[in-house]
Amino acid sequence: MTGSIEVLGQYQTQVRHTLPRSPLDEALASMEGAATRFSLDAISDAQTRASYAANIKRMSAQVRADVAAGRISSQVGVEFCHEMRNKIMVEHRKITSVTGLAKAQQHKKTPLTLPRLFEKYATSKFGKPYETLTNEQKRQIHYEVIESSGRDNAKFTKGSDRLRIMGKVGILVTAAFATYEILNADNKVKETARQGMIIGGGAAGGFLAGLGVSLVCGPGAPFCAIAMVLAGSAAGGIAGSLAADALDDELEEFSKWEVF
């Protein structure tokens, strides 16, 4: 596949120029920059924010490795970076957009019996109560709920098979953080240290606290909390939503984000 790459600047015509950075370097920097801006606005906990940045860097390293090994061309690497950057920017805009806030309100109006939903998924998938599941089994339920709710914006058309998996999981993680930020936006001004449930370093009062999330997820588990919210409003179930081989690859990638 061929395409054009625009390089901005002033250049004398009919003269060969050496670019300060390659188009791939520019694309990688643009992707990482979008991720940095998103994380500063959407992730309050410094350690979680650093983990998010490290995983984006890991994605950049994979792009370089795939190009160096000849698995993809430099042009495809650029296109993957642009696709990832654009998807991150979509999630970033949701934080302040009218549409994003409206969608959050829709989640809030959905009748939720969240612990029961998790019990339903646990029994259906593993044949035992949610609280008795291993961390890996709980992570699988969380991921499948998040995947079923966010797969429309998580499809990648560029890059190697490995990059498409990394991109999909990365965007699902980004979307979950955006959702978490939006759902708590209404309460941020009123929140105090007296509010007891802490998720991802920030107090989660109001809506999320009212769901009994702390009883099911415990502290420091933003993805468990978001999975509970999405489970309540998702149409249909999550069983059979992913092919087994795809699920294994995506769960392996998800575990590397350390946001359980």
Backbone as CSV, one residue per row, in Angstrom:
resi,resn,N_x,N_y,N_z,CA_x,CA_y,CA_z,C_x,C_y,C_z
1,MET,0.847,-1.195,0.000,0.000,0.000,0.000,0.880,1.243,0.000
2,THR,0.559,2.202,-0.853,1.322,3.446,-0.905,0.484,4.582,-0.380
3,GLY,1.152,5.650,0.002,0.438,6.820,0.495,1.396,7.967,0.621
4,SER,0.877,9.139,0.873,1.718,10.322,0.990,1.925,10.675,2.447
5,ILE,3.078,11.225,2.754,3.398,11.682,4.097,3.756,13.152,4.014
6,GLU,3.036,13.982,4.743,3.269,15.422,4.706,4.287,15.811,5.771
7,VAL,5.305,16.530,5.371,6.317,17.041,6.290,6.265,18.558,6.232
8,LEU,5.903,19.178,7.359,5.745,20.625,7.394,7.090,21.317,7.585
9,GLY,7.249,22.472,6.958,8.477,23.247,7.108,8.784,24.016,5.836
10,GLN,9.828,24.807,5.881,10.258,25.578,4.718,11.492,24.921,4.112
11,TYR,11.386,24.530,2.842,12.471,23.825,2.174,12.702,24.435,0.791
12,GLN,13.958,24.595,0.421,14.305,25.102,-0.904,13.988,24.041,-1.952
13,THR,13.405,24.464,-3.054,13.039,23.523,-4.112,14.267,23.026,-4.856
14,GLN,14.120,21.853,-5.464,15.141,21.221,-6.303,16.442,20.960,-5.543
15,VAL,16.312,20.753,-4.255,17.469,20.442,-3.415,17.092,19.264,-2.524
16,ARG,18.010,18.296,-2.371,17.745,17.162,-1.494,17.910,17.598,-0.035
17,HIS,16.919,17.272,0.780,16.949,17.672,2.186,16.972,16.435,3.082
18,THR,17.675,16.549,4.186,17.666,15.512,5.216,16.681,15.920,6.304
19,LEU,15.699,15.071,6.535,14.687,15.403,7.536,15.272,15.267,8.936
20,PRO,14.894,16.169,9.856,15.386,16.080,11.226,14.937,14.788,11.901
21,ARG,13.734,14.340,11.573,13.244,13.054,12.061,12.514,12.362,10.922
22,SER,12.550,11.053,10.926,11.864,10.305,9.878,10.353,10.412,10.075
23,PRO,9.567,10.166,9.026,8.106,10.153,9.179,7.643,9.175,10.258
24,LEU,8.330,8.032,10.390,7.954,7.079,11.434,8.219,7.661,12.814
25,ASP,9.370,8.321,12.979,9.662,8.972,14.262,8.606,10.020,14.590
26,GLU,8.212,10.792,13.595,7.184,11.820,13.795,5.857,11.189,14.200
27,ALA,5.494,10.095,13.542,4.224,9.438,13.839,4.229,8.841,15.242
28,LEU,5.345,8.233,15.626,5.460,7.677,16.973,5.366,8.774,18.023
29,ALA,6.038,9.894,17.781,5.990,11.015,18.721,4.578,11.572,18.828
30,SER,3.871,11.622,17.715,2.503,12.129,17.720,1.581,11.211,18.515
31,MET,1.738,9.903,18.342,0.938,8.938,19.094,1.220,9.044,20.589
32,GLU,2.497,9.103,20.947,2.865,9.200,22.357,2.405,10.527,22.957
33,GLY,2.454,11.591,22.165,1.997,12.891,22.652,0.511,12.893,22.950
34,ALA,-0.281,12.276,22.071,-1.726,12.192,22.304,-2.015,11.387,23.560
35,ALA,-1.258,10.305,23.762,-1.444,9.476,24.948,-1.072,10.239,26.215
36,THR,-0.010,11.025,26.152,0.408,11.812,27.315,-0.649,12.839,27.691
37,ARG,-1.173,13.540,26.697,-2.213,14.540,26.974,-3.455,13.890,27.570
38,PHE,-3.823,12.733,27.036,-4.984,12.023,27.576,-4.748,11.625,29.028
39,SER,-3.588,11.038,29.303,-3.326,10.529,30.649,-3.308,11.642,31.685
40,LEU,-2.815,12.809,31.314,-2.780,13.931,32.252,-4.180,14.389,32.623
41,ASP,-5.114,14.288,31.692,-6.481,14.739,31.942,-7.376,13.655,32.530
42,ALA,-7.051,12.387,32.293,-7.987,11.319,32.636,-7.510,10.385,33.738
43,ILE,-6.222,10.406,34.083,-5.702,9.464,35.074,-5.074,10.253,36.211
44,SER,-5.706,10.220,37.360,-5.251,11.057,38.471,-4.078,10.448,39.229
45,ASP,-4.005,9.141,39.274,-2.959,8.478,40.043,-1.650,8.451,39.258
46,ALA,-0.578,8.951,39.853,0.702,9.076,39.149,1.269,7.722,38.737
47,GLN,1.145,6.725,39.599,1.685,5.405,39.274,0.916,4.770,38.115
48,THR,-0.406,4.900,38.131,-1.220,4.362,37.042,-0.928,5.100,35.745
49,ARG,-0.739,6.408,35.853,-0.419,7.214,34.673,0.936,6.793,34.084
50,ALA,1.898,6.519,34.956,3.212,6.076,34.490,3.119,4.711,33.815
51,SER,2.280,3.836,34.359,2.084,2.521,33.755,1.456,2.646,32.375
52,TYR,0.487,3.547,32.244,-0.152,3.788,30.948,0.884,4.269,29.934
53,ALA,1.713,5.221,30.343,2.745,5.756,29.447,3.745,4.674,29.048
54,ALA,4.108,3.818,30.000,5.067,2.751,29.713,4.516,1.773,28.681
55,ASN,3.223,1.509,28.748,2.623,0.586,27.788,2.509,1.202,26.399
56,ILE,2.293,2.508,26.329,2.310,3.177,25.024,3.721,3.123,24.441
57,LYS,4.731,3.311,25.296,6.122,3.193,24.851,6.409,1.774,24.347
58,ARG,5.842,0.798,25.031,6.019,-0.596,24.610,5.401,-0.817,23.228
59,MET,4.277,-0.165,22.977,3.645,-0.239,21.666,4.544,0.400,20.605
60,SER,5.140,1.536,20.939,6.058,2.198,20.011,7.242,1.295,19.685
61,ALA,7.764,0.632,20.715,8.894,-0.273,20.501,8.503,-1.428,19.584
62,GLN,7.263,-1.899,19.708,6.795,-2.983,18.847,6.688,-2.524,17.400
63,VAL,6.244,-1.286,17.201,6.189,-0.733,15.841,7.587,-0.737,15.232
64,ARG,8.561,-0.230,15.972,9.939,-0.179,15.464,10.472,-1.587,15.181
65,ALA,10.163,-2.517,16.079,10.649,-3.886,15.903,10.042,-4.532,14.663
66,ASP,8.747,-4.296,14.442,8.081,-4.877,13.273,8.632,-4.291,11.973
67,VAL,8.913,-2.996,11.985,9.486,-2.360,10.793,10.900,-2.883,10.548
68,ALA,11.693,-2.960,11.606,13.080,-3.421,11.472,13.154,-4.864,10.983
69,ALA,12.188,-5.683,11.419,12.181,-7.097,11.036,11.536,-7.337,9.680
70,GLY,10.972,-6.294,9.087,10.339,-6.441,7.789,8.939,-7.010,7.836
71,ARG,8.362,-7.110,9.046,6.990,-7.621,9.146,5.986,-6.623,8.592
72,ILE,6.296,-5.344,8.717,5.485,-4.289,8.122,6.430,-3.259,7.520
73,SER,5.918,-2.473,6.596,6.727,-1.394,6.023,6.705,-0.190,6.951
74,SER,7.622,0.733,6.738,7.638,1.965,7.518,6.334,2.733,7.332
75,GLN,5.802,2.709,6.108,4.544,3.401,5.824,3.399,2.826,6.656
76,VAL,3.322,1.496,6.750,2.270,0.865,7.553,2.462,1.212,9.026
77,GLY,3.714,1.282,9.474,3.972,1.697,10.850,3.458,3.096,11.122
78,VAL,3.683,4.005,10.169,3.167,5.373,10.289,1.642,5.357,10.357
79,GLU,1.015,4.572,9.500,-0.448,4.529,9.454,-1.034,3.954,10.740
80,PHE,-0.369,2.934,11.316,-0.825,2.394,12.594,-0.764,3.464,13.676
81,CYS,0.346,4.194,13.741,0.502,5.246,14.753,-0.571,6.316,14.609
82,HIS,-0.858,6.698,13.373,-1.901,7.698,13.149,-3.266,7.165,13.568
83,GLU,-3.525,5.896,13.289,-4.803,5.293,13.671,-4.946,5.256,15.192
84,MET,-3.880,4.863,15.875,-3.897,4.817,17.335,-4.065,6.212,17.915
85,ARG,-3.305,7.176,17.388,-3.412,8.555,17.876,-4.834,9.073,17.722
86,ASN,-5.435,8.846,16.568,-6.783,9.352,16.315,-7.797,8.726,17.257
87,LYS,-7.644,7.445,17.557,-8.573,6.779,18.466,-8.402,7.300,19.897
88,ILE,-7.162,7.559,20.304,-6.928,8.146,21.627,-7.591,9.519,21.711
89,MET,-7.463,10.301,20.654,-8.059,11.639,20.643,-9.582,11.577,20.712
90,VAL,-10.180,10.557,20.100,-11.633,10.367,20.198,-12.035,10.154,21.653
91,GLU,-11.297,9.296,22.357,-11.612,9.039,23.767,-11.351,10.279,24.616
92,HIS,-10.309,11.028,24.284,-9.987,12.247,25.026,-11.122,13.255,24.916
93,ARG,-11.656,13.408,23.720,-12.739,14.380,23.516,-13.997,14.007,24.289
94,LYS,-14.178,12.727,24.561,-15.377,12.302,25.285,-15.430,12.876,26.694
95,ILE,-14.256,13.171,27.247,-14.203,13.630,28.637,-14.954,14.942,28.822
96,THR,-14.872,15.826,27.834,-15.499,17.145,27.966,-16.650,17.368,27.000
97,SER,-16.882,16.436,26.084,-17.913,16.662,25.077,-19.309,16.448,25.641
98,VAL,-20.270,17.100,25.048,-21.670,16.932,25.432,-22.096,15.489,25.220
99,THR,-21.645,14.900,24.126,-22.010,13.516,23.819,-21.472,12.561,24.872
100,GLY,-20.215,12.773,25.268,-19.622,11.911,26.276,-20.339,12.004,27.606
101,LEU,-20.674,13.216,28.011,-21.392,13.399,29.271,-22.790,12.802,29.199
102,ALA,-23.436,12.929,28.039,-24.776,12.368,27.870,-24.736,10.850,27.985
103,LYS,-23.696,10.252,27.413,-23.564,8.801,27.492,-23.340,8.359,28.928
104,ALA,-22.583,9.148,29.676,-22.368,8.829,31.082,-23.679,8.877,31.849
105,GLN,-24.494,9.879,31.551,-25.791,9.975,32.205,-26.657,8.763,31.876
106,GLN,-26.536,8.263,30.659,-27.297,7.082,30.272,-26.875,5.880,31.110
107,HIS,-25.572,5.737,31.336,-25.089,4.662,32.201,-25.685,4.806,33.600
108,LYS,-25.771,6.042,34.070,-26.242,6.276,35.425,-27.719,5.924,35.590
109,LYS,-28.473,6.014,34.508,-29.907,5.742,34.570,-30.233,4.269,34.385
110,THR,-29.247,3.471,34.046,-29.491,2.053,33.801,-29.682,1.326,35.123
111,PRO,-30.794,0.600,35.284,-30.978,-0.173,36.516,-29.853,-1.198,36.653
112,LEU,-29.182,-1.175,37.786,-28.021,-2.036,37.958,-28.141,-2.892,39.213
113,THR,-27.933,-4.156,39.056,-27.727,-5.049,40.191,-26.360,-5.681,39.948
114,LEU,-25.350,-4.870,40.144,-24.023,-5.213,39.645,-23.391,-6.458,40.259
115,PRO,-23.406,-6.613,41.566,-22.831,-7.851,42.095,-23.492,-9.091,41.504
116,ARG,-24.804,-9.017,41.281,-25.503,-10.166,40.696,-25.048,-10.421,39.265
117,LEU,-24.784,-9.342,38.530,-24.312,-9.514,37.157,-22.967,-10.227,37.133
118,PHE,-22.069,-9.814,38.006,-20.767,-10.475,38.060,-20.920,-11.937,38.484
119,GLU,-21.843,-12.190,39.411,-22.102,-13.564,39.823,-22.606,-14.387,38.641
120,LYS,-23.476,-13.770,37.846,-24.028,-14.449,36.669,-22.918,-14.825,35.696
121,TYR,-22.033,-13.870,35.407,-20.945,-14.138,34.479,-19.993,-15.195,35.034
122,ALA,-19.708,-15.106,36.334,-18.782,-16.052,36.950,-19.345,-17.468,36.914
123,THR,-20.625,-17.590,37.237,-21.260,-18.912,37.239,-21.341,-19.488,35.839
124,SER,-21.694,-18.624,34.877,-21.829,-19.081,33.494,-20.490,-19.514,32.908
125,LYS,-19.452,-18.758,33.218,-18.150,-19.008,32.578,-17.297,-20.008,33.336
126,PHE,-17.340,-19.937,34.673,-16.430,-20.762,35.462,-17.139,-21.720,36.419
127,GLY,-18.464,-21.584,36.557,-19.212,-22.505,37.394,-19.018,-22.322,38.882
128,LYS,-18.631,-21.110,39.309,-18.460,-20.862,40.739,-18.653,-19.382,41.025
129,PRO,-18.857,-19.008,42.306,-19.120,-17.609,42.656,-17.959,-16.691,42.291
130,TYR,-18.286,-15.430,42.040,-17.275,-14.451,41.635,-16.175,-14.310,42.671
131,GLU,-16.550,-14.271,43.937,-15.550,-14.018,44.985,-14.547,-15.161,45.124
132,THR,-14.871,-16.326,44.586,-13.944,-17.459,44.672,-13.041,-17.575,43.448
133,LEU,-13.235,-16.707,42.461,-12.418,-16.766,41.254,-10.990,-16.312,41.539
134,THR,-10.066,-16.801,40.752,-8.696,-16.307,40.826,-8.636,-14.909,40.209
135,ASN,-7.556,-14.198,40.479,-7.399,-12.874,39.874,-7.423,-12.951,38.352
136,GLU,-6.825,-14.000,37.801,-6.802,-14.165,36.346,-8.212,-14.369,35.799
137,GLN,-9.041,-15.141,36.496,-10.417,-15.369,36.053,-11.246,-14.093,36.168
138,LYS,-11.043,-13.335,37.238,-11.744,-12.054,37.375,-11.323,-11.104,36.266
139,ARG,-10.033,-11.071,35.981,-9.534,-10.200,34.918,-10.187,-10.562,33.583
140,GLN,-10.404,-11.840,33.348,-11.023,-12.266,32.095,-12.449,-11.755,31.989
141,ILE,-13.202,-11.809,33.084,-14.570,-11.277,33.075,-14.553,-9.781,32.828
142,HIS,-13.688,-9.064,33.523,-13.606,-7.609,33.344,-13.291,-7.271,31.890
143,TYR,-12.311,-7.983,31.337,-11.901,-7.662,29.969,-13.020,-7.952,28.974
144,GLU,-13.710,-9.059,29.128,-14.760,-9.404,28.170,-15.906,-8.402,28.218
145,VAL,-16.234,-7.908,29.414,-17.283,-6.889,29.520,-16.841,-5.610,28.821
146,ILE,-15.622,-5.171,29.102,-15.104,-3.945,28.494,-14.985,-4.103,26.983
147,GLU,-14.528,-5.261,26.528,-14.382,-5.505,25.091,-15.730,-5.473,24.390
148,SER,-16.743,-6.076,25.003,-18.054,-6.133,24.356,-18.681,-4.755,24.244
149,SER,-18.315,-3.845,25.136,-18.893,-2.501,25.117,-18.095,-1.525,24.263
150,GLY,-16.811,-1.824,24.020,-15.973,-0.847,23.332,-15.359,-1.307,22.037
151,ARG,-15.804,-2.456,21.534,-15.120,-3.020,20.361,-15.292,-2.195,19.100
152,ASP,-16.352,-1.372,19.010,-16.589,-0.618,17.775,-15.446,0.337,17.460
153,ASN,-14.877,0.974,18.497,-13.782,1.920,18.278,-12.423,1.261,18.441
154,ALA,-12.405,-0.049,18.655,-11.141,-0.722,18.954,-10.624,-1.568,17.796
155,LYS,-11.251,-1.448,16.642,-10.800,-2.225,15.486,-9.661,-1.495,14.780
156,PHE,-8.589,-2.223,14.506,-7.442,-1.647,13.800,-7.284,-2.310,12.442
157,THR,-7.025,-1.495,11.445,-6.868,-2.006,10.081,-5.414,-2.018,9.642
158,LYS,-4.544,-1.376,10.395,-3.129,-1.271,10.027,-2.262,-2.034,11.021
159,GLY,-1.068,-2.408,10.563,-0.104,-3.019,11.462,-0.099,-4.535,11.388
160,SER,0.867,-5.130,12.075,0.977,-6.581,12.157,-0.121,-7.126,13.061
161,ASP,-0.270,-8.448,13.083,-1.273,-9.054,13.967,-1.015,-8.650,15.414
162,ARG,0.252,-8.668,15.802,0.610,-8.303,17.180,0.244,-6.853,17.468
163,LEU,0.538,-5.970,16.547,0.228,-4.555,16.749,-1.275,-4.317,16.827
164,ARG,-2.045,-5.033,16.036,-3.496,-4.837,16.071,-4.075,-5.263,17.412
165,ILE,-3.512,-6.316,18.005,-3.950,-6.728,19.340,-3.550,-5.678,20.372
166,MET,-2.302,-5.212,20.295,-1.840,-4.183,21.228,-2.673,-2.916,21.088
167,GLY,-2.973,-2.538,19.852,-3.774,-1.343,19.623,-5.171,-1.483,20.174
168,LYS,-5.795,-2.638,19.935,-7.160,-2.852,20.420,-7.218,-2.778,21.939
169,VAL,-6.344,-3.512,22.607,-6.348,-3.505,24.071,-6.011,-2.115,24.593
170,GLY,-5.056,-1.447,23.948,-4.690,-0.100,24.385,-5.844,0.875,24.311
171,ILE,-6.638,0.785,23.260,-7.783,1.686,23.134,-8.886,1.314,24.114
172,LEU,-9.095,0.023,24.361,-10.086,-0.374,25.362,-9.692,0.142,26.744
173,VAL,-8.400,0.074,27.057,-7.903,0.626,28.322,-8.142,2.133,28.365
174,THR,-7.810,2.816,27.283,-8.004,4.266,27.204,-9.471,4.628,27.374
175,ALA,-10.349,3.904,26.698,-11.785,4.180,26.782,-12.308,3.957,28.192
176,ALA,-11.789,2.933,28.870,-12.235,2.671,30.234,-11.818,3.795,31.175
177,PHE,-10.588,4.289,31.022,-10.162,5.423,31.840,-11.011,6.661,31.544
178,ALA,-11.352,6.875,30.276,-12.195,8.018,29.917,-13.565,7.892,30.562
179,THR,-14.137,6.691,30.519,-15.441,6.454,31.142,-15.380,6.711,32.636
180,TYR,-14.319,6.228,33.266,-14.153,6.427,34.706,-14.088,7.909,35.053
181,GLU,-13.334,8.657,34.245,-13.202,10.098,34.475,-14.545,10.799,34.323
182,ILE,-15.300,10.448,33.289,-16.593,11.089,33.031,-17.579,10.791,34.149
183,LEU,-17.649,9.545,34.581,-18.626,9.151,35.591,-18.383,9.848,36.922
184,ASN,-17.146,10.221,37.179,-16.836,10.893,38.434,-16.770,12.406,38.305
185,ALA,-16.935,12.926,37.093,-16.763,14.360,36.871,-17.747,15.184,37.684
186,ASP,-18.984,14.707,37.808,-20.010,15.472,38.509,-19.667,15.690,39.971
187,ASN,-18.862,14.818,40.547,-18.633,14.861,41.982,-17.265,15.409,42.373
188,LYS,-16.440,15.747,41.392,-15.054,16.087,41.718,-14.937,17.276,42.663
189,VAL,-15.734,18.306,42.436,-15.615,19.502,43.260,-16.006,19.205,44.700
190,LYS,-16.968,18.329,44.886,-17.500,18.052,46.212,-16.721,16.964,46.958
191,GLU,-15.811,16.307,46.279,-15.168,15.160,46.898,-14.179,15.603,47.974
192,THR,-14.138,14.851,49.052,-13.204,15.136,50.137,-12.523,13.847,50.548
193,ALA,-11.531,13.999,51.408,-10.795,12.824,51.863,-11.664,11.905,52.710
194,ARG,-12.814,12.414,53.172,-13.676,11.590,54.008,-14.398,10.518,53.218
195,GLN,-14.478,10.683,51.913,-15.152,9.670,51.112,-14.257,8.452,51.040
196,GLY,-14.787,7.337,51.429,-13.942,6.217,51.774,-13.404,5.358,50.661
197,MET,-14.021,5.310,49.489,-13.551,4.358,48.492,-12.568,5.003,47.537
198,ILE,-11.419,4.436,47.423,-10.379,4.959,46.542,-10.159,3.970,45.396
199,ILE,-10.234,4.481,44.178,-9.955,3.659,43.001,-8.971,4.423,42.141
200,GLY,-7.875,3.803,41.798,-6.896,4.443,40.927,-6.349,5.727,41.498
201,GLY,-6.322,5.846,42.824,-5.732,7.010,43.459,-6.685,8.164,43.656
202,GLY,-7.921,8.081,43.145,-8.868,9.176,43.285,-10.109,8.711,44.010
203,ALA,-10.697,9.583,44.807,-11.917,9.205,45.508,-13.036,8.988,44.516
204,ALA,-13.747,7.891,44.679,-14.853,7.583,43.765,-16.155,7.648,44.538
205,GLY,-16.560,8.839,44.859,-17.805,9.026,45.576,-18.969,9.033,44.626
206,GLY,-20.127,9.471,45.146,-21.286,9.630,44.282,-21.683,8.355,43.583
207,PHE,-21.708,8.418,42.259,-22.266,7.344,41.445,-21.596,5.995,41.680
208,LEU,-20.281,5.924,41.495,-19.613,4.637,41.614,-19.671,4.099,43.040
209,ALA,-19.501,4.979,44.015,-19.547,4.528,45.398,-20.917,3.966,45.736
210,GLY,-21.963,4.551,45.154,-23.318,4.108,45.426,-23.643,2.745,44.863
211,LEU,-22.806,2.225,44.001,-23.067,0.926,43.392,-22.556,-0.227,44.247
212,GLY,-21.894,0.078,45.329,-21.291,-0.982,46.113,-20.059,-1.553,45.453
213,VAL,-19.403,-0.736,44.636,-18.233,-1.209,43.903,-17.135,-1.673,44.852
214,SER,-16.954,-0.962,45.954,-15.859,-1.301,46.859,-16.012,-2.703,47.430
215,LEU,-17.245,-3.144,47.611,-17.472,-4.465,48.176,-17.070,-5.565,47.206
216,VAL,-17.235,-5.311,45.923,-16.936,-6.316,44.910,-15.504,-6.199,44.412
217,CYS,-15.058,-4.972,44.175,-13.769,-4.758,43.520,-12.626,-4.512,44.487
218,GLY,-12.916,-3.899,45.621,-11.845,-3.508,46.509,-11.163,-2.254,46.009
219,PRO,-10.172,-1.734,46.762,-9.474,-0.513,46.347,-8.502,-0.769,45.209
220,GLY,-8.175,0.287,44.476,-7.161,0.199,43.443,-7.540,-0.661,42.261
221,ALA,-8.815,-0.670,41.893,-9.257,-1.543,40.801,-10.193,-0.811,39.857
222,PRO,-9.698,0.183,39.120,-10.589,0.955,38.247,-11.246,0.117,37.172
223,PHE,-10.563,-0.907,36.685,-11.157,-1.687,35.603,-12.274,-2.578,36.097
224,CYS,-12.172,-3.064,37.301,-13.274,-3.814,37.886,-14.490,-2.909,38.011
225,ALA,-14.283,-1.680,38.486,-15.389,-0.732,38.646,-16.044,-0.406,37.318
226,ILE,-15.240,-0.128,36.296,-15.785,0.217,34.990,-16.480,-0.980,34.369
227,ALA,-15.927,-2.179,34.553,-16.575,-3.378,34.026,-17.953,-3.552,34.641
228,MET,-18.090,-3.235,35.921,-19.389,-3.341,36.574,-20.391,-2.385,35.946
229,VAL,-19.955,-1.154,35.693,-20.848,-0.164,35.086,-21.270,-0.611,33.696
230,LEU,-20.306,-1.028,32.894,-20.600,-1.429,31.526,-21.428,-2.703,31.483
231,ALA,-21.229,-3.590,32.444,-22.002,-4.828,32.472,-23.479,-4.535,32.671
232,GLY,-23.770,-3.499,33.439,-25.157,-3.169,33.697,-25.881,-2.596,32.506
233,SER,-25.158,-1.994,31.581,-25.811,-1.335,30.453,-25.559,-2.025,29.122
234,ALA,-24.734,-3.059,29.121,-24.441,-3.750,27.863,-25.645,-4.554,27.416
235,ALA,-25.888,-4.529,26.124,-26.974,-5.324,25.560,-26.503,-6.760,25.432
236,GLY,-27.300,-7.681,25.975,-26.927,-9.082,25.862,-25.822,-9.448,26.823
237,GLY,-25.287,-10.655,26.661,-24.242,-11.132,27.548,-22.889,-11.048,26.904
238,ILE,-21.897,-11.510,27.643,-20.533,-11.485,27.122,-20.067,-12.869,26.705
239,ALA,-20.848,-13.885,27.041,-20.435,-15.246,26.722,-20.299,-15.419,25.215
240,GLY,-19.182,-15.983,24.820,-18.975,-16.259,23.407,-18.724,-15.046,22.555
241,SER,-18.383,-13.921,23.160,-18.194,-12.697,22.381,-16.883,-12.716,21.616
242,LEU,-15.940,-13.514,22.067,-14.635,-13.570,21.409,-14.257,-15.016,21.122
243,ALA,-13.577,-15.221,20.018,-13.026,-16.536,19.734,-11.949,-16.847,20.763
244,ALA,-11.804,-18.118,21.081,-10.900,-18.506,22.161,-9.471,-18.054,21.913
245,ASP,-8.977,-18.214,20.682,-7.590,-17.841,20.420,-7.388,-16.339,20.511
246,ALA,-8.369,-15.568,20.011,-8.277,-14.112,20.098,-8.326,-13.663,21.547
247,LEU,-9.192,-14.289,22.336,-9.320,-13.924,23.742,-8.014,-14.170,24.480
248,ASP,-7.378,-15.301,24.230,-6.116,-15.609,24.912,-5.059,-14.555,24.611
249,ASP,-4.931,-14.178,23.354,-3.935,-13.177,22.964,-4.242,-11.821,23.592
250,GLU,-5.520,-11.442,23.601,-5.897,-10.141,24.142,-5.779,-10.119,25.661
251,LEU,-6.117,-11.226,26.319,-5.967,-11.290,27.772,-4.497,-11.214,28.174
252,GLU,-3.638,-11.856,27.388,-2.200,-11.771,27.666,-1.721,-10.326,27.567
253,GLU,-2.181,-9.622,26.547,-1.812,-8.215,26.388,-2.414,-7.368,27.508
254,PHE,-3.675,-7.619,27.853,-4.359,-6.853,28.897,-3.631,-6.977,30.233
255,SER,-3.116,-8.177,30.522,-2.435,-8.392,31.801,-1.182,-7.537,31.933
256,LYS,-0.597,-7.128,30.812,0.626,-6.326,30.847,0.361,-4.870,31.220
257,TRP,-0.900,-4.450,31.159,-1.204,-3.049,31.476,-1.275,-2.795,32.977
258,GLU,-1.361,-3.842,33.774,-1.326,-3.718,35.235,-2.362,-2.727,35.752
259,VAL,-3.579,-2.875,35.247,-4.658,-1.983,35.690,-5.828,-2.807,36.202
260,PHE,-5.546,-3.981,36.698,-6.588,-4.887,37.178,-7.359,-4.259,38.320
